[in-house]
């Protein structure tokens, strides 16, 4: 199994001088600029979590709840390989500025939305920018820090994500309770201006070597986007909005298959493929790719709807629901930084990933045991277990993928690994969100009359309205939310264990100590 790995390295690595290494204040400024961009992107995924019940209630669209999250993740996923490849070809700084501008535009439109359709469309625009922020941050740190030392920086990046995952729900809850949920989106405007200034003034990177730029793989990008969108739509609509045998679902499956096959054919022939097939000759890339996809399903599928659950079932406010996510994000933050430092010190990483995936599976199993009347301390404890597992695994998957290839394609490799993890996140959000909404609607319809919760029915339920319902109706609604969501956690446990199996076969290669292109 090691031969393909060696062939891939030999195919890409040509003799070249070591890449210039910034140090001291220069490196600190670059890292600060990357953290601003990473914070924006991660807040884009988390800040609406606590505001979501209020949003769908006001805009009368509980049946479209999943799409508020899925739209952002889907569009950012499609754009990741595009940003990764274009960054390798033309340099990352100009793309950073474009991505930030698009993200801010989407935020402004989303904040002004008067319907679910406009909100979801604006979230697509947000995701187009957000995908660039996530990929370019990780690829740029690989440009300036060798793999052996990169663990500590990747750990801090994981910590930034953890921080935003706490700060996002808290800030979203505070804004929803105060000036209104629209400010959870409009806050990105001043933050975006700060990010633009930071990247423009602080990010100093060498330009790509002459001759690196080539013809842009427009067909590959188009086919990859079509295949990805078709797969997600099948996962979102299948069995809910449309029967699995309906013409719409069968047509989407056909689109996914045809686009996927054409994509492989195109990538094998173009000069600068957006997702080069040679990436898949690396055993470590394939294994971390599969494990990352599963991790995305588990994390975003299971936890994207926990703040909604906490508000509806426990009666906590949006801000309080955000606070209850601190145990998970706190353990993720601490574990990510500690593991990153240990990897830098020892050069060993495989056992952290394997143990982390096992702990993630245990956390999902524990969450599935929660009932509507379970003490909240148990929910916090189980979320903490999830954070411990994710913090030991997530950033190392990207590090291993980067270490499998030379620097001149590190953006493409980073984007490829993150693309499949985000595909998992998109599928997780779509499938779990669709199942959650469908199960909830079915359970509520079976337990109470349509007019029992007032005008608009179950599609207009908000936390405030649920708390004011008469006791018998309130109990039925709370139990319905628990019955609709919690069994879905248990279904994710085998997936998390499958990721463990994949990671057991990762070859622990020495981390590079130089920056050679």
C-alpha positions in Angstrom: 0.0 0.0 0.0 3.0 2.3 0.4 4.0 2.3 -3.3 1.2 4.6 -4.5 2.1 7.1 -1.8 5.7 7.2 -2.9 4.7 7.5 -6.6 2.5 10.5 -5.8 5.3 12.3 -3.9 7.8 11.6 -6.7 5.3 12.7 -9.4 4.8 16.1 -7.7 8.1 16.9 -5.9 10.6 18.5 -8.2 14.0 19.8 -6.9 13.5 23.3 -5.6 14.9 25.6 -2.9 13.2 25.7 0.4 10.2 28.0 0.5 11.0 31.3 2.4 9.9 31.1 6.0 8.6 34.2 7.8 9.4 34.3 11.4 8.8 36.4 14.5 6.5 39.4 14.1 6.0 38.7 10.4 4.6 35.2 11.1 2.5 36.5 14.0 0.9 39.1 11.7 0.1 36.5 9.1 -1.4 34.2 11.7 -3.5 37.1 13.1 -5.0 37.8 9.6 -5.8 34.2 9.2 -7.6 34.0 12.5 -9.8 37.0 11.6 -10.9 35.2 8.4 -11.3 31.9 10.2 -13.5 33.5 12.9 -15.8 35.0 10.3 -16.3 31.8 8.5 -16.9 29.7 11.6 -19.3 32.3 13.1 -21.3 32.1 9.8 -22.0 28.4 10.6 -22.8 28.8 14.3 -24.4 32.2 15.0 -27.8 31.2 13.7 -28.1 28.1 15.8 -29.9 29.8 18.8 -31.8 32.2 16.5 -33.1 29.5 14.2 -36.4 28.7 16.2 -37.3 32.4 16.2 -36.4 32.9 12.6 -38.5 30.0 11.3 -41.4 31.0 13.5 -41.4 34.6 12.3 -40.9 33.7 8.7 -43.4 30.8 8.9 -41.0 28.2 7.6 -40.3 25.4 10.0 -40.5 22.9 7.1 -37.5 24.7 5.6 -35.5 25.0 8.8 -32.8 22.6 7.6 -32.1 24.7 4.6 -31.0 27.8 6.6 -28.0 25.7 7.7 -27.7 23.4 4.7 -27.6 26.2 2.2 -24.5 27.8 3.7 -22.7 24.5 4.1 -23.6 23.3 0.6 -22.4 26.4 -1.2 -19.2 26.6 0.9 -18.5 22.9 0.2 -18.8 23.4 -3.6 -16.5 26.4 -3.5 -13.7 24.8 -1.4 -11.9 22.9 -4.2 -12.3 26.0 -6.4 -10.6 28.3 -3.9 -7.9 25.7 -3.2 -6.9 25.2 -6.8 -7.1 28.9 -7.7 -5.0 29.8 -4.7 -2.3 27.3 -5.8 -2.4 28.8 -9.3 -2.7 32.6 -8.7 -1.9 33.2 -5.0 -4.2 33.3 -2.0 -4.3 37.0 -0.9 -6.5 38.3 -3.8 -8.9 35.4 -3.3 -9.1 36.2 0.4 -10.3 39.7 -0.4 -12.9 38.5 -2.9 -14.2 35.8 -0.5 -14.6 38.3 2.4 -16.5 40.7 0.2 -18.9 38.0 -1.0 -19.4 36.8 2.5 -20.3 40.4 3.7 -22.7 40.9 0.8 -24.6 37.7 1.6 -24.8 38.7 5.3 -26.3 42.0 4.5 -29.0 40.5 2.2 -29.8 37.7 4.7 -30.3 40.2 7.5 -32.9 42.1 5.4 -34.8 39.0 4.3 -38.5 39.1 4.6 -39.1 35.5 3.6 -37.5 32.1 4.0 -36.7 31.9 0.2 -34.7 35.2 0.3 -32.9 34.1 3.5 -31.9 30.8 2.1 -30.7 32.4 -1.2 -28.6 34.9 0.8 -27.1 32.1 2.9 -26.0 30.5 -0.4 -24.1 33.7 -1.2 -22.6 33.7 2.3 -21.4 30.2 1.8 -19.7 31.1 -1.5 -17.5 33.5 0.4 -17.3 31.4 3.6 -15.8 28.4 1.8 -12.9 30.5 0.6 -12.2 31.8 4.1 -12.0 28.3 5.6 -9.8 26.8 2.9 -7.5 29.8 2.3 -6.8 30.1 6.1 -5.6 26.5 6.4 -3.7 26.4 3.1 -1.9 29.6 3.9 -0.6 28.3 7.2 0.9 25.4 5.3 2.7 27.9 3.0 4.6 29.4 5.9 5.0 26.7 8.6 6.5 23.2 8.1 4.2 20.2 8.9 6.2 19.2 12.1 5.6 22.7 13.6 2.1 23.1 12.1 0.3 21.1 14.8 0.3 23.9 17.3 -1.1 26.4 14.7 -3.7 23.9 13.5 -4.6 23.3 17.1 -5.2 27.1 17.6 -7.3 27.1 14.4 -9.4 24.4 15.9 -9.6 26.5 19.0 -10.9 29.4 17.1 -13.6 27.2 15.6 -14.4 26.0 19.1 -14.5 29.6 20.4 -16.8 30.7 17.7 -19.0 27.7 18.3 -19.5 29.0 21.8 -19.5 32.7 21.0 -21.8 32.2 18.0 -24.7 30.7 19.8 -24.2 33.0 22.8 -24.0 36.1 20.6 -26.9 34.8 18.4 -29.0 34.3 21.5 -28.1 37.7 23.0 -28.9 39.5 19.8 -32.2 37.5 19.3 -33.3 38.4 22.8 -32.2 42.0 22.3 -32.2 44.0 19.0 -33.4 41.0 17.0 -32.2 38.0 15.1 -31.3 40.1 12.0 -28.3 41.4 13.8 -26.8 37.9 13.9 -26.2 38.5 10.2 -25.6 42.2 10.1 -22.8 42.0 12.6 -20.7 40.4 9.8 -20.5 43.8 8.1 -18.2 45.6 10.6 -16.4 42.3 11.2 -15.9 41.9 7.4 -14.4 45.4 7.2 -12.0 44.5 9.9 -11.1 41.2 8.1 -10.6 43.1 4.8 -8.2 45.5 6.4 -6.4 42.7 8.3 -5.8 40.6 5.1 -4.9 43.6 2.9 -2.4 45.0 5.4 -1.1 42.0 7.3 -1.0 39.1 4.9 2.4 39.1 3.2 2.9 36.0 1.0 5.3 35.1 -1.8 3.7 34.9 -5.2 3.3 31.5 -6.9 6.4 30.6 -9.0 6.2 31.6 -12.7 4.5 29.0 -14.8 2.3 27.7 -12.1 -0.8 29.4 -13.5 -2.7 27.5 -16.2 -6.1 27.4 -17.7 -8.9 27.3 -15.2 -10.8 24.0 -15.0 -14.3 25.5 -15.6 -15.9 22.2 -16.7 -14.5 20.4 -13.7 -15.7 23.0 -11.3 -19.2 23.0 -12.9 -19.5 19.2 -12.9 -18.3 19.0 -9.3 -20.8 21.6 -8.2 -23.7 19.8 -10.0 -22.8 16.4 -8.6 -22.5 17.8 -5.1 -25.8 19.7 -5.2 -27.6 16.7 -6.7 -26.4 14.4 -3.9 -27.4 16.9 -1.2 -30.9 17.4 -2.7 -31.4 13.7 -2.8 -30.5 13.4 0.9 -32.7 16.4 1.8 -35.8 15.6 -0.2 -35.7 11.8 -0.4 -38.3 10.1 1.7 -39.7 13.5 2.9 -40.7 16.0 0.3 -40.6 13.3 -2.4 -40.8 9.5 -2.4 -37.6 7.7 -3.1 -39.0 6.4 -6.3 -40.4 9.7 -7.5 -39.3 11.2 -10.8 -37.6 14.1 -9.1 -35.4 11.9 -6.8 -34.6 9.5 -9.7 -33.6 12.4 -11.9 -31.4 13.9 -9.2 -29.7 10.5 -8.7 -29.1 10.3 -12.5 -27.6 13.9 -12.5 -25.3 12.9 -9.6 -24.1 9.8 -11.4 -23.6 11.4 -14.8 -22.0 14.5 -13.4 -19.7 12.4 -11.3 -18.6 10.2 -14.2 -18.1 13.2 -16.5 -16.1 14.9 -13.7 -13.7 12.0 -13.5 -13.3 12.0 -17.3 -12.6 15.7 -17.4 -10.1 15.7 -14.5 -8.1 12.9 -16.2 -7.6 15.2 -19.2 -7.2 18.8 -18.2 -3.9 20.4 -17.5 -4.9 22.0 -14.1 -7.7 19.8 -12.6 -9.7 21.4 -9.8 -9.5 18.1 -7.8 -6.6 16.1 -9.3 -7.1 12.4 -9.5 -3.5 11.8 -8.3 -4.7 12.9 -4.8 -6.5 9.5 -4.5 -3.2 7.6 -5.0 -2.3 8.5 -1.5 -3.5 6.0 1.1 -3.4 8.5 3.9 -5.4 11.1 1.9 -8.1 8.5 1.1 -8.4 7.3 4.7 -8.5 10.8 6.3 -10.9 11.9 3.6 -13.3 9.1 4.5 -12.9 9.7 8.2 -13.4 13.4 7.7 -16.6 12.9 5.8 -18.0 10.8 8.6 -16.8 13.3 11.2 -18.7 16.0 9.3 -21.9 14.0 9.3 -21.6 13.4 13.1 -20.7 16.9 14.1 -23.0 19.0 12.0 -25.8 16.5 11.7 -26.1 15.9 15.4 -25.1 19.2 16.9 -26.6 21.7 14.5 -30.0 21.2 16.0 -29.0 20.9 19.7 -29.7 24.6 20.5 -33.1 24.3 18.9 -33.8 21.2 21.0 -32.6 22.9 24.2 -34.8 25.9 23.7 -38.0 23.9 22.8 -37.6 21.1 25.4 -36.0 22.8 28.4 -37.6 26.2 27.9 -34.2 28.0 28.1 -33.8 31.3 26.2 -31.6 31.5 23.1 -28.7 33.0 25.1 -29.1 30.2 27.8 -29.2 27.6 25.1 -25.9 29.0 23.8 -24.3 28.8 27.2 -25.3 25.1 27.5 -23.1 24.4 24.5 -20.0 25.6 26.4 -19.0 22.1 27.8 -18.7 20.7 24.3 -16.8 23.7 22.8 -14.7 24.1 25.9 -13.4 20.6 25.8 -12.9 20.9 22.0 -10.9 24.1 22.4 -8.6 22.7 25.2 -8.2 19.3 23.6 -7.4 20.8 20.1 -4.6 23.0 21.5 -3.1 20.4 23.8 -3.1 17.7 21.1 -1.6 20.1 18.6 1.3 20.9 20.9 1.9 17.3 21.6 2.0 16.5 17.9 4.6 19.3 17.4 6.7 17.9 20.3 6.6 14.2 19.4 5.7 14.0 15.7 3.1 11.3 16.6 -0.5 11.8 15.7 -2.2 8.5 14.7 -3.2 7.4 18.2 -4.8 10.8 18.9 -7.1 10.5 15.9 -8.1 6.8 16.7 -8.9 7.5 20.3 -10.7 10.7 19.4 -13.0 9.0 17.0 -13.9 6.3 19.6 -14.8 9.1 22.1 -16.9 10.8 19.5 -18.9 7.6 19.0 -19.3 7.3 22.8 -20.6 10.9 23.0 -23.2 10.3 20.3 -24.4 7.2 22.1 -24.7 9.0 25.4 -26.7 11.9 23.8 -29.2 9.3 22.4 -30.1 8.4 26.0 -31.4 11.9 26.9 -35.1 12.2 27.6 -37.3 15.3 27.9 -37.1 15.1 31.7 -33.3 14.3 31.9 -31.3 16.6 34.2 -29.5 19.3 32.1 -26.2 18.4 33.7 -26.2 15.1 31.9 -26.8 16.8 28.5 -23.8 19.1 29.3 -21.6 16.2 30.3 -22.4 14.3 27.1 -21.7 17.3 25.0 -18.4 17.6 26.7 -17.5 14.1 25.7 -18.3 14.9 22.1 -16.0 17.9 22.2 -13.2 15.8 23.7 -13.4 13.4 20.8 -13.7 16.0 18.0 -10.9 18.1 19.4 -8.6 15.1 19.2 -9.4 14.4 15.6 -10.6 17.2 13.4 -7.5 19.3 12.8 -5.2 16.3 12.5 -7.1 15.0 9.5 -6.1 18.1 7.5 -2.5 17.9 8.8 -2.1 14.3 7.6 -3.6 15.2 4.2 -1.2 18.2 3.8 1.8 16.1 4.8 1.1 13.7 2.0 1.9 16.2 -0.8 4.5 19.0 -1.6 3.7 22.6 -1.1 2.9 23.5 -4.6 -0.4 21.6 -4.4 -1.0 21.9 -0.7 -4.0 24.2 -1.3 -5.6 21.7 -3.6 -4.9 18.8 -1.1 -6.3 20.9 1.8 -9.4 21.8 -0.2 -9.9 18.2 -1.2 -9.8 16.9 2.4 -12.0 19.7 3.6 -14.4 19.2 0.7 -15.2 15.7 1.7 -15.6 16.6 5.3 -17.9 19.4 4.3 -19.8 17.0 2.1 -20.3 15.0 5.2 -21.4 18.1 7.1 -23.8 19.0 4.3 -25.3 15.5 4.2 -25.5 15.4 8.0 -27.3 18.7 8.2 -29.6 17.8 5.3 -30.4 14.3 6.3 -30.7 14.8 10.1 -32.5 18.1 9.5 -34.9 16.6 7.1 -35.6 13.6 9.3 -35.9 15.8 12.3 -38.5 18.1 10.6 -40.4 15.2 9.0 -40.5 13.2 12.2 -41.5 16.2 14.3 -44.3 17.2 11.9 -45.6 13.6 11.8 -45.4 13.1 15.6 -47.2 16.4 16.3 -49.9 15.7 13.7 -50.5 12.3 15.3 -50.7 13.6 18.9 -52.8 16.8 18.7 -55.3 18.7 16.5 -53.9 21.1 13.9 -55.3 24.2 15.7 -54.0 23.1 19.2 -51.0 25.4 19.0 -52.8 28.4 17.5 -52.8 30.0 14.0 -50.1 28.6 11.7 -50.0 25.2 13.4 -46.8 23.5 14.2 -44.8 25.3 11.5 -45.1 28.6 13.5 -43.9 27.2 16.9 -41.3 29.4 18.6 -39.7 28.8 22.1 -41.8 31.7 23.5 -45.0 30.2 22.1 -44.2 26.7 23.4 -43.6 28.1 26.9 -47.0 29.7 27.0 -49.0 26.6 25.9 -51.3 24.9 28.4 -49.6 22.1 30.3 -51.0 19.1 28.5 -50.2 20.6 25.0 -46.8 21.8 26.2 -45.8 18.3 27.4 -46.9 16.8 24.1 -44.8 19.3 22.1 -41.7 18.8 24.3 -42.0 15.0 24.2 -42.4 15.2 20.4 -39.2 17.2 20.0 -37.3 14.7 22.1 -38.8 11.7 20.2 -38.1 13.3 16.8 -34.4 14.1 17.4 -32.7 11.9 20.1 -33.0 8.5 18.3 -31.1 10.0 15.3 -28.0 10.3 17.5 -27.9 6.6 18.1 -28.0 6.0 14.3 -24.8 8.0 14.0 -22.8 5.8 16.4 -21.9 3.1 13.8 -20.7 5.8 11.4 -18.3 7.2 14.0 -17.0 3.7 14.7 -16.4 3.2 11.0 -14.2 6.3 11.0 -12.2 4.6 13.7 -11.6 1.6 11.5 -10.4 3.9 8.6 -8.0 5.7 10.9 -6.5 2.4 12.2 -5.0 1.9 8.7 -3.4 5.4 8.4 0.4 5.1 7.9 2.1 7.4 10.4 4.6 9.1 8.2 7.2 11.5 9.6 6.0 15.1 9.5 8.0 17.4 7.2 10.4 19.8 8.9 11.1 22.0 5.8 9.1 24.0 3.3 10.0 22.6 -0.1 8.0 23.2 -3.2 
